[in-house]
Amino acid sequence: RDSFWELLTSPDGPWVHVDEIEAYQERQEAIRQQREEQHNLFSNMVAVDPTNVDAMREYARFAVDVKDTTLAMDMYQRVLRALPRDAGALSDLGDLLTTRGSHDHAQQLFEAALELEPGNAPAMRRYARLCDRGFGDCDAAYGMYAAALAADPQDVESMSCMGGVCLQGDEQRRLEAESLFQRALSLDPNHANSLSQYALLAHERSVAGPPNHPDARLAEELYMRAVSLQPSRAEVLS
């Protein structure tokens, strides 16, 4: 073919129809315009009233969504200058610092948030994730997820993440992981993280077991459900 475009639109085997490409481009442009409008709205709100903490908080969350970590950090720091004992902002900034690799600073913020609000389940869940992925301390992560679930027994995300930590342990912990994934899916049947991790657990058991192990079918079913919800998981689970 003379061009990639000709290959895409070739009548003898187009990869994508032109109308689908145009529809995708229109959706992307609509998203871009919406984000620009939101950015301008929040920016104006903060400029008009620099003491509007709620606007700063929403602007920070918007910045996280669009992956503008510099703007998000600036907004969270401004919130904390106004409200230094705001546990939610401390936790939010700690989570942002975790993604930037500032693990020690994030730990300080999570501990400060939990000192102010010992039952803050989201802060405990985030701290647990830091312990697991940042510090590689599975025992600390397990304990923190358990505390988050004690504070909020319906916290599906903590159940799923705790199950992921259990997968790194011995056989007893792996049995606990299955129980946690089942509990999470009983509360949210479309929880993609639980589906994908449970699929991996079932697949590993089917491979280690005899031919036609029943977990092989379970793994396939869970895999298909996870991928149907989040196609990006296909490569991870394959």
Backbone as CSV, one residue per row, in Angstrom:
resi,resn,N_x,N_y,N_z,CA_x,CA_y,CA_z,C_x,C_y,C_z
1,ARG,0.835,-1.206,0.000,0.000,0.000,0.000,0.865,1.249,0.000
2,ASP,0.374,2.315,-0.642,1.111,3.565,-0.685,1.065,4.301,0.639
3,SER,0.032,4.035,1.434,-0.089,4.760,2.698,-0.839,3.914,3.707
4,PHE,-0.603,4.264,4.961,-1.308,3.579,6.046,-2.809,3.796,5.926
5,TRP,-3.182,5.027,5.509,-4.609,5.331,5.368,-5.249,4.415,4.331
6,GLU,-4.556,4.152,3.199,-5.105,3.266,2.176,-5.295,1.859,2.737
7,LEU,-4.341,1.437,3.558,-4.465,0.107,4.150,-5.666,0.041,5.070
8,LEU,-5.874,1.103,5.852,-7.019,1.124,6.762,-8.341,1.057,6.004
9,THR,-8.402,1.753,4.860,-9.677,1.900,4.153,-9.784,0.985,2.938
10,SER,-8.856,0.060,2.797,-8.859,-0.837,1.644,-10.152,-1.646,1.585
11,PRO,-10.800,-1.734,0.427,-12.056,-2.491,0.313,-11.859,-3.994,0.448
12,ASP,-10.632,-4.477,0.272,-10.417,-5.920,0.359,-9.944,-6.347,1.743
13,GLY,-10.166,-5.547,2.731,-9.815,-5.959,4.085,-9.463,-4.811,4.991
14,PRO,-10.342,-3.843,5.144,-10.024,-2.710,6.026,-9.929,-3.154,7.475
15,TRP,-8.975,-2.606,8.168,-8.876,-2.891,9.606,-9.982,-2.184,10.376
16,VAL,-10.213,-0.939,9.984,-11.211,-0.125,10.672,-11.971,0.672,9.623
17,HIS,-13.287,0.702,9.718,-14.082,1.493,8.783,-13.842,2.978,9.019
18,VAL,-13.943,3.745,7.938,-13.708,5.181,8.030,-14.655,5.828,9.028
19,ASP,-15.921,5.407,9.027,-16.875,6.028,9.949,-16.509,5.742,11.397
20,GLU,-15.884,4.584,11.665,-15.459,4.278,13.025,-14.282,5.165,13.432
21,ILE,-13.376,5.391,12.476,-12.244,6.271,12.760,-12.743,7.679,13.055
22,GLU,-13.653,8.150,12.224,-14.181,9.499,12.409,-14.946,9.626,13.725
23,ALA,-15.703,8.587,14.070,-16.446,8.611,15.334,-15.476,8.654,16.516
24,TYR,-14.391,7.876,16.424,-13.380,7.890,17.486,-12.754,9.276,17.611
25,GLN,-12.407,9.872,16.468,-11.813,11.203,16.491,-12.767,12.233,17.085
26,GLU,-14.042,12.095,16.779,-15.036,13.016,17.330,-15.147,12.853,18.845
27,ARG,-15.125,11.594,19.311,-15.195,11.358,20.766,-13.977,11.951,21.467
28,GLN,-12.796,11.757,20.868,-11.582,12.298,21.477,-11.606,13.817,21.514
29,GLU,-12.116,14.432,20.467,-12.206,15.887,20.436,-13.212,16.389,21.471
30,ALA,-14.314,15.668,21.630,-15.310,16.055,22.635,-14.715,15.957,24.036
31,ILE,-13.939,14.894,24.285,-13.287,14.739,25.590,-12.300,15.882,25.820
32,ARG,-11.522,16.212,24.785,-10.543,17.290,24.911,-11.227,18.619,25.242
33,GLN,-12.328,18.895,24.547,-13.051,20.141,24.786,-13.649,20.182,26.184
34,GLN,-14.198,19.049,26.620,-14.786,18.989,27.956,-13.722,19.235,29.024
35,ARG,-12.550,18.633,28.850,-11.476,18.825,29.828,-10.984,20.269,29.834
36,GLU,-10.917,20.859,28.658,-10.493,22.251,28.595,-11.491,23.159,29.295
37,GLU,-12.779,22.874,29.112,-13.811,23.662,29.784,-13.723,23.493,31.299
38,GLN,-13.518,22.254,31.748,-13.401,22.013,33.190,-12.174,22.714,33.756
39,HIS,-11.074,22.627,33.014,-9.848,23.288,33.456,-10.072,24.787,33.622
40,ASN,-10.699,25.401,32.638,-10.963,26.840,32.703,-11.909,27.189,33.848
41,LEU,-12.927,26.329,34.059,-13.885,26.575,35.133,-13.196,26.572,36.490
42,PHE,-12.421,25.506,36.770,-11.755,25.405,38.073,-10.712,26.504,38.246
43,SER,-9.980,26.783,37.164,-8.955,27.822,37.235,-9.582,29.176,37.574
44,ASN,-10.713,29.486,36.951,-11.391,30.749,37.226,-11.942,30.799,38.645
45,MET,-12.486,29.659,39.117,-13.040,29.619,40.475,-11.956,29.905,41.509
46,VAL,-10.795,29.302,41.312,-9.694,29.504,42.262,-9.132,30.913,42.151
47,ALA,-9.092,31.452,40.919,-8.579,32.816,40.727,-9.500,33.856,41.360
48,VAL,-10.804,33.646,41.219,-11.785,34.593,41.771,-11.778,34.568,43.291
49,ASP,-11.646,33.358,43.856,-11.654,33.217,45.322,-10.531,32.280,45.744
50,PRO,-9.340,32.813,45.998,-8.187,31.975,46.362,-8.369,31.227,47.682
51,THR,-9.420,31.551,48.428,-9.669,30.855,49.700,-10.700,29.734,49.540
52,ASN,-11.165,29.492,48.325,-12.190,28.474,48.077,-11.544,27.087,48.101
53,VAL,-11.522,26.494,49.276,-10.847,25.209,49.461,-11.545,24.104,48.674
54,ASP,-12.863,24.133,48.621,-13.588,23.104,47.876,-13.230,23.143,46.394
55,ALA,-13.094,24.342,45.836,-12.716,24.471,44.429,-11.301,23.948,44.200
56,MET,-10.400,24.250,45.132,-9.022,23.757,45.002,-8.978,22.230,45.046
57,ARG,-9.790,21.678,45.937,-9.826,20.215,46.057,-10.351,19.576,44.770
58,GLU,-11.426,20.142,44.220,-11.974,19.597,42.983,-11.012,19.805,41.813
59,TYR,-10.322,20.925,41.809,-9.330,21.194,40.764,-8.193,20.170,40.853
60,ALA,-7.784,19.844,42.070,-6.729,18.837,42.269,-7.171,17.477,41.748
61,ARG,-8.404,17.091,42.041,-8.909,15.796,41.576,-9.008,15.757,40.057
62,PHE,-9.423,16.884,39.481,-9.450,16.977,38.023,-8.040,16.797,37.464
63,ALA,-7.062,17.449,38.089,-5.676,17.357,37.621,-5.162,15.917,37.705
64,VAL,-5.541,15.203,38.758,-5.150,13.789,38.868,-5.749,12.990,37.718
65,ASP,-7.020,13.253,37.416,-7.707,12.522,36.336,-7.018,12.726,34.988
66,VAL,-6.515,13.942,34.742,-5.871,14.229,33.451,-4.350,14.041,33.539
67,LYS,-3.896,13.482,34.687,-2.482,13.148,34.885,-1.558,14.368,34.884
68,ASP,-2.082,15.474,35.377,-1.253,16.667,35.566,-0.838,16.695,37.039
69,THR,0.202,15.919,37.371,0.578,15.756,38.774,1.134,17.041,39.376
70,THR,1.769,17.871,38.556,2.312,19.129,39.074,1.187,20.042,39.558
71,LEU,0.143,20.179,38.750,-1.003,20.991,39.147,-1.703,20.382,40.357
72,ALA,-1.865,19.066,40.356,-2.541,18.398,41.476,-1.795,18.633,42.778
73,MET,-0.476,18.501,42.754,0.305,18.730,43.970,0.164,20.168,44.450
74,ASP,0.196,21.118,43.525,0.051,22.527,43.895,-1.290,22.772,44.580
75,MET,-2.368,22.198,44.039,-3.693,22.408,44.621,-3.809,21.749,45.993
76,TYR,-3.323,20.506,46.127,-3.406,19.833,47.428,-2.576,20.574,48.480
77,GLN,-1.421,21.094,48.081,-0.602,21.848,49.031,-1.303,23.135,49.457
78,ARG,-2.022,23.750,48.526,-2.771,24.967,48.880,-3.925,24.631,49.821
79,VAL,-4.569,23.486,49.592,-5.633,23.043,50.509,-5.053,22.859,51.911
80,LEU,-3.883,22.222,51.987,-3.299,21.925,53.295,-2.736,23.171,53.975
81,ARG,-2.342,24.168,53.200,-1.945,25.427,53.839,-3.146,26.083,54.518
82,ALA,-4.315,25.908,53.894,-5.536,26.476,54.478,-6.088,25.588,55.594
83,LEU,-5.984,24.280,55.405,-6.533,23.315,56.370,-5.489,22.244,56.666
84,PRO,-4.496,22.547,57.497,-3.392,21.611,57.734,-3.805,20.305,58.405
85,ARG,-4.999,20.265,59.003,-5.448,19.043,59.665,-6.554,18.343,58.861
86,ASP,-6.565,18.552,57.562,-7.546,17.913,56.684,-7.028,16.519,56.301
87,ALA,-7.575,15.492,56.950,-7.087,14.131,56.741,-7.274,13.679,55.294
88,GLY,-8.383,14.086,54.687,-8.633,13.696,53.303,-7.582,14.248,52.359
89,ALA,-7.215,15.519,52.527,-6.197,16.131,51.670,-4.830,15.513,51.929
90,LEU,-4.522,15.208,53.180,-3.260,14.536,53.497,-3.177,13.181,52.793
91,SER,-4.280,12.447,52.837,-4.318,11.142,52.182,-4.224,11.276,50.664
92,ASP,-4.943,12.259,50.107,-4.911,12.467,48.662,-3.501,12.823,48.183
93,LEU,-2.843,13.708,48.916,-1.488,14.095,48.534,-0.526,12.922,48.721
94,GLY,-0.724,12.144,49.781,0.105,10.956,49.977,-0.021,9.974,48.826
95,ASP,-1.245,9.802,48.339,-1.469,8.889,47.210,-0.772,9.412,45.960
96,LEU,-0.829,10.711,45.761,-0.169,11.312,44.599,1.344,11.146,44.694
97,LEU,1.895,11.345,45.884,3.338,11.197,46.066,3.769,9.741,45.882
98,THR,2.889,8.807,46.233,3.197,7.397,46.010,3.417,7.127,44.532
99,THR,2.544,7.682,43.690,2.675,7.467,42.247,3.930,8.126,41.690
100,ARG,4.419,9.154,42.369,5.641,9.839,41.921,6.902,9.232,42.516
101,GLY,6.729,8.196,43.346,7.884,7.515,43.919,8.437,8.136,45.183
102,SER,7.755,9.132,45.746,8.204,9.766,46.995,7.622,9.004,48.176
103,HIS,8.087,7.799,48.369,7.449,6.873,49.303,7.569,7.312,50.763
104,ASP,8.732,7.808,51.161,8.899,8.193,52.561,7.998,9.375,52.922
105,HIS,7.906,10.347,52.024,7.041,11.504,52.275,5.581,11.069,52.289
106,ALA,5.220,10.179,51.364,3.847,9.670,51.332,3.508,8.962,52.644
107,GLN,4.437,8.177,53.145,4.206,7.466,54.406,3.919,8.451,55.538
108,GLN,4.681,9.537,55.598,4.457,10.542,56.638,3.058,11.137,56.542
109,LEU,2.607,11.376,55.313,1.282,11.966,55.127,0.174,10.985,55.514
110,PHE,0.327,9.714,55.143,-0.681,8.724,55.521,-0.751,8.582,57.044
111,GLU,0.393,8.561,57.684,0.408,8.418,59.140,-0.226,9.641,59.806
112,ALA,0.022,10.823,59.235,-0.602,12.037,59.782,-2.112,11.992,59.599
113,ALA,-2.567,11.515,58.424,-4.006,11.407,58.171,-4.659,10.436,59.144
114,LEU,-4.004,9.310,59.391,-4.581,8.287,60.271,-4.484,8.675,61.745
115,GLU,-3.540,9.541,62.062,-3.495,10.057,63.432,-4.700,10.957,63.687
116,LEU,-5.087,11.709,62.655,-6.252,12.591,62.765,-7.554,11.804,62.692
117,GLU,-7.602,10.799,61.805,-8.804,9.993,61.606,-8.409,8.516,61.573
118,PRO,-8.303,7.871,62.730,-7.841,6.476,62.769,-8.712,5.504,61.976
119,GLY,-9.973,5.846,61.745,-10.858,4.946,61.012,-11.024,5.304,59.550
120,ASN,-10.111,6.079,59.000,-10.204,6.514,57.605,-9.805,5.362,56.681
121,ALA,-10.801,4.619,56.196,-10.530,3.427,55.389,-9.780,3.733,54.092
122,PRO,-10.147,4.794,53.346,-9.383,5.085,52.124,-7.906,5.352,52.397
123,ALA,-7.602,6.061,53.493,-6.202,6.328,53.829,-5.481,5.029,54.172
124,MET,-6.147,4.150,54.903,-5.537,2.861,55.240,-5.292,2.026,53.987
125,ARG,-6.250,2.047,53.067,-6.089,1.289,51.820,-4.911,1.819,51.010
126,ARG,-4.789,3.124,50.935,-3.679,3.715,50.194,-2.342,3.424,50.869
127,TYR,-2.332,3.507,52.203,-1.106,3.212,52.956,-0.722,1.745,52.746
128,ALA,-1.714,0.879,52.735,-1.448,-0.543,52.503,-0.826,-0.762,51.129
129,ARG,-1.360,-0.067,50.128,-0.806,-0.197,48.775,0.645,0.284,48.733
130,LEU,0.945,1.349,49.478,2.320,1.832,49.563,3.219,0.782,50.215
131,CYS,2.738,0.188,51.297,3.529,-0.851,51.972,3.827,-2.015,51.033
132,ASP,2.828,-2.394,50.242,2.986,-3.539,49.334,3.880,-3.190,48.148
133,ARG,3.481,-2.186,47.378,4.158,-1.900,46.110,5.359,-0.978,46.270
134,GLY,5.315,-0.111,47.278,6.422,0.820,47.461,7.554,0.248,48.289
135,PHE,7.180,-0.390,49.422,8.195,-0.905,50.339,8.369,-2.418,50.259
136,GLY,7.472,-3.098,49.557,7.569,-4.554,49.458,7.340,-5.270,50.778
137,ASP,6.571,-4.660,51.665,6.308,-5.228,52.994,4.897,-5.822,52.994
138,CYS,4.801,-7.099,52.621,3.489,-7.750,52.501,2.776,-7.859,53.843
139,ASP,3.533,-8.110,54.903,2.896,-8.248,56.220,2.256,-6.936,56.662
140,ALA,2.976,-5.827,56.467,2.415,-4.525,56.834,1.200,-4.205,55.971
141,ALA,1.292,-4.533,54.678,0.162,-4.283,53.779,-1.044,-5.108,54.197
142,TYR,-0.819,-6.375,54.528,-1.901,-7.258,54.960,-2.596,-6.679,56.194
143,GLY,-1.803,-6.252,57.166,-2.378,-5.698,58.396,-3.164,-4.427,58.144
144,MET,-2.664,-3.588,57.230,-3.342,-2.325,56.954,-4.647,-2.567,56.182
145,TYR,-4.628,-3.508,55.242,-5.877,-3.840,54.536,-6.892,-4.437,55.510
146,ALA,-6.430,-5.262,56.437,-7.332,-5.832,57.435,-7.956,-4.727,58.281
147,ALA,-7.163,-3.721,58.623,-7.685,-2.592,59.396,-8.704,-1.800,58.584
148,ALA,-8.433,-1.639,57.277,-9.379,-0.921,56.408,-10.710,-1.662,56.342
149,LEU,-10.649,-2.987,56.283,-11.878,-3.783,56.228,-12.606,-3.784,57.561
150,ALA,-11.865,-3.700,58.644,-12.512,-3.593,59.954,-13.279,-2.275,60.052
151,ALA,-12.698,-1.225,59.452,-13.364,0.084,59.468,-14.530,0.130,58.498
152,ASP,-14.409,-0.577,57.371,-15.476,-0.591,56.358,-15.563,-1.999,55.769
153,PRO,-16.398,-2.862,56.350,-16.490,-4.253,55.896,-16.997,-4.419,54.467
154,GLN,-17.552,-3.362,53.886,-18.052,-3.437,52.514,-17.060,-2.861,51.505
155,ASP,-15.848,-2.621,51.930,-14.834,-1.995,51.072,-14.299,-3.027,50.079
156,VAL,-14.910,-3.072,48.892,-14.561,-4.068,47.883,-13.113,-3.922,47.418
157,GLU,-12.664,-2.686,47.275,-11.297,-2.462,46.787,-10.280,-3.026,47.766
158,SER,-10.515,-2.835,49.068,-9.585,-3.390,50.063,-9.618,-4.911,50.054
159,MET,-10.807,-5.496,49.891,-10.894,-6.963,49.799,-10.045,-7.482,48.652
160,SER,-10.205,-6.850,47.498,-9.502,-7.295,46.306,-7.991,-7.129,46.456
161,CYS,-7.566,-5.969,46.946,-6.137,-5.713,47.109,-5.528,-6.608,48.182
162,MET,-6.270,-6.860,49.252,-5.795,-7.767,50.291,-5.641,-9.174,49.717
163,GLY,-6.583,-9.566,48.859,-6.456,-10.849,48.187,-5.189,-10.917,47.349
164,GLY,-4.860,-9.803,46.665,-3.635,-9.763,45.879,-2.397,-9.951,46.740
165,VAL,-2.398,-9.363,47.929,-1.276,-9.553,48.857,-1.209,-11.013,49.306
166,CYS,-2.375,-11.602,49.579,-2.406,-13.008,50.019,-1.865,-13.953,48.947
167,LEU,-2.003,-13.596,47.691,-1.487,-14.435,46.610,0.031,-14.583,46.683
168,GLN,0.683,-13.651,47.369,2.132,-13.709,47.487,2.588,-14.568,48.667
169,GLY,1.618,-15.104,49.425,1.949,-15.855,50.627,1.884,-17.354,50.441
170,ASP,1.764,-18.067,51.569,1.734,-19.532,51.544,0.341,-20.016,51.138
171,GLU,0.164,-21.338,51.160,-1.087,-21.926,50.692,-2.280,-21.455,51.521
172,GLN,-2.078,-21.287,52.829,-3.167,-20.812,53.672,-3.605,-19.405,53.268
173,ARG,-2.624,-18.567,52.980,-2.946,-17.204,52.547,-3.627,-17.218,51.171
174,ARG,-3.231,-18.145,50.302,-3.833,-18.211,48.977,-5.288,-18.668,49.062
175,LEU,-5.590,-19.518,50.031,-6.987,-19.888,50.269,-7.778,-18.681,50.768
176,GLU,-7.121,-17.875,51.588,-7.770,-16.657,52.069,-8.019,-15.694,50.908
177,ALA,-7.067,-15.664,49.955,-7.230,-14.803,48.776,-8.496,-15.178,48.025
178,GLU,-8.723,-16.476,47.830,-9.922,-16.911,47.115,-11.178,-16.450,47.835
179,SER,-11.184,-16.585,49.150,-12.340,-16.150,49.941,-12.573,-14.643,49.784
180,LEU,-11.488,-13.870,49.773,-11.610,-12.416,49.626,-12.139,-12.039,48.245
181,PHE,-11.650,-12.705,47.202,-12.143,-12.415,45.858,-13.627,-12.771,45.737
182,GLN,-14.016,-13.879,46.341,-15.423,-14.284,46.287,-16.308,-13.280,47.024
183,ARG,-15.838,-12.813,48.177,-16.596,-11.800,48.920,-16.725,-10.525,48.113
184,ALA,-15.623,-10.100,47.506,-15.646,-8.871,46.710,-16.625,-8.993,45.552
185,LEU,-16.615,-10.141,44.886,-17.489,-10.331,43.723,-18.945,-10.531,44.121
186,SER,-19.184,-10.976,45.342,-20.573,-11.078,45.805,-21.165,-9.686,46.014
187,LEU,-20.302,-8.717,46.341,-20.746,-7.340,46.529,-20.743,-6.559,45.213
188,ASP,-19.772,-6.873,44.358,-19.658,-6.188,43.063,-19.241,-7.216,42.009
189,PRO,-20.208,-7.854,41.335,-19.891,-8.902,40.362,-19.043,-8.421,39.186
190,ASN,-18.975,-7.112,38.988,-18.216,-6.563,37.866,-16.927,-5.881,38.319
191,HIS,-16.406,-6.303,39.461,-15.154,-5.712,39.932,-13.991,-6.352,39.172
192,ALA,-13.449,-5.605,38.199,-12.491,-6.176,37.249,-11.217,-6.675,37.923
193,ASN,-10.733,-5.963,38.920,-9.493,-6.390,39.579,-9.676,-7.727,40.288
194,SER,-10.808,-7.902,40.948,-11.079,-9.184,41.611,-11.227,-10.300,40.594
195,LEU,-11.917,-10.025,39.501,-12.092,-11.033,38.451,-10.748,-11.472,37.883
196,SER,-9.881,-10.507,37.590,-8.612,-10.856,36.956,-7.680,-11.599,37.909
197,GLN,-7.631,-11.164,39.171,-6.748,-11.847,40.120,-7.271,-13.247,40.459
198,TYR,-8.578,-13.372,40.574,-9.171,-14.690,40.828,-8.926,-15.605,39.629
199,ALA,-8.976,-15.049,38.416,-8.695,-15.828,37.207,-7.268,-16.369,37.237
200,LEU,-6.318,-15.527,37.644,-4.925,-15.974,37.720,-4.755,-17.084,38.755
201,LEU,-5.419,-16.936,39.896,-5.340,-17.957,40.939,-5.917,-19.276,40.440
202,ALA,-7.086,-19.215,39.804,-7.718,-20.433,39.289,-6.862,-21.064,38.185
203,HIS,-6.266,-20.240,37.338,-5.411,-20.759,36.265,-4.190,-21.477,36.839
204,GLU,-3.551,-20.883,37.833,-2.380,-21.510,38.447,-2.738,-22.857,39.058
205,ARG,-3.905,-22.938,39.700,-4.317,-24.217,40.294,-4.621,-25.248,39.221
206,SER,-5.221,-24.806,38.108,-5.557,-25.755,37.039,-4.300,-26.300,36.377
207,VAL,-3.282,-25.451,36.234,-2.020,-25.899,35.624,-1.315,-26.897,36.533
208,ALA,-1.370,-26.642,37.844,-0.702,-27.532,38.795,-1.482,-28.820,39.037
209,GLY,-2.765,-28.844,38.666,-3.605,-30.006,38.937,-3.634,-30.992,37.782
210,PRO,-4.480,-32.002,37.905,-4.599,-33.019,36.847,-5.282,-32.460,35.606
211,PRO,-5.243,-33.192,34.475,-5.933,-32.734,33.257,-7.432,-32.516,33.517
212,ASN,-7.996,-31.585,32.799,-9.419,-31.247,32.922,-9.800,-30.780,34.327
213,HIS,-8.860,-30.116,34.972,-9.125,-29.578,36.309,-10.278,-28.577,36.218
214,PRO,-11.254,-28.650,37.130,-12.421,-27.747,37.049,-12.063,-26.269,37.120
215,ASP,-10.910,-25.941,37.716,-10.529,-24.538,37.803,-10.148,-23.963,36.445
216,ALA,-9.881,-24.824,35.454,-9.552,-24.320,34.121,-10.750,-23.586,33.532
217,ARG,-11.922,-24.153,33.669,-13.134,-23.491,33.159,-13.443,-22.237,33.960
218,LEU,-13.252,-22.310,35.296,-13.478,-21.139,36.141,-12.547,-20.003,35.724
219,ALA,-11.269,-20.343,35.493,-10.295,-19.323,35.096,-10.700,-18.667,33.783
220,GLU,-11.159,-19.474,32.836,-11.557,-18.933,31.537,-12.761,-18.001,31.683
221,GLU,-13.725,-18.419,32.492,-14.924,-17.595,32.689,-14.567,-16.252,33.339
222,LEU,-13.740,-16.311,34.375,-13.350,-15.085,35.071,-12.529,-14.181,34.154
223,TYR,-11.645,-14.816,33.376,-10.810,-14.059,32.437,-11.673,-13.297,31.435
224,MET,-12.645,-13.979,30.845,-13.487,-13.354,29.830,-14.313,-12.214,30.425
225,ARG,-14.783,-12.395,31.641,-15.552,-11.333,32.280,-14.683,-10.112,32.558
226,ALA,-13.448,-10.356,33.011,-12.544,-9.247,33.300,-12.196,-8.478,32.034
227,VAL,-11.903,-9.201,30.955,-11.506,-8.556,29.708,-12.686,-7.821,29.075
228,SER,-13.890,-8.365,29.222,-15.059,-7.682,28.661,-15.286,-6.339,29.345
229,LEU,-14.904,-6.250,30.624,-15.064,-5.000,31.368,-13.912,-4.040,31.102
230,GLN,-12.701,-4.593,31.014,-11.507,-3.777,30.780,-10.617,-4.510,29.777
231,PRO,-10.783,-4.241,28.487,-10.008,-4.942,27.453,-8.496,-4.826,27.652
232,SER,-8.037,-3.777,28.332,-6.604,-3.604,28.535,-6.011,-4.706,29.397
233,ARG,-6.861,-5.444,30.121,-6.354,-6.521,30.960,-6.001,-7.766,30.155
234,ALA,-6.354,-7.811,28.874,-6.109,-9.008,28.076,-4.632,-9.353,28.021
235,GLU,-3.782,-8.340,27.819,-2.347,-8.594,27.725,-1.792,-9.044,29.061
236,VAL,-2.290,-8.458,30.147,-1.806,-8.810,31.483,-2.157,-10.248,31.820
237,LEU,-3.353,-10.673,31.432,-3.826,-11.992,31.826,-3.420,-13.096,30.842
238,SER,-2.923,-12.725,29.662,-2.619,-13.749,28.659,-1.340,-14.503,28.999
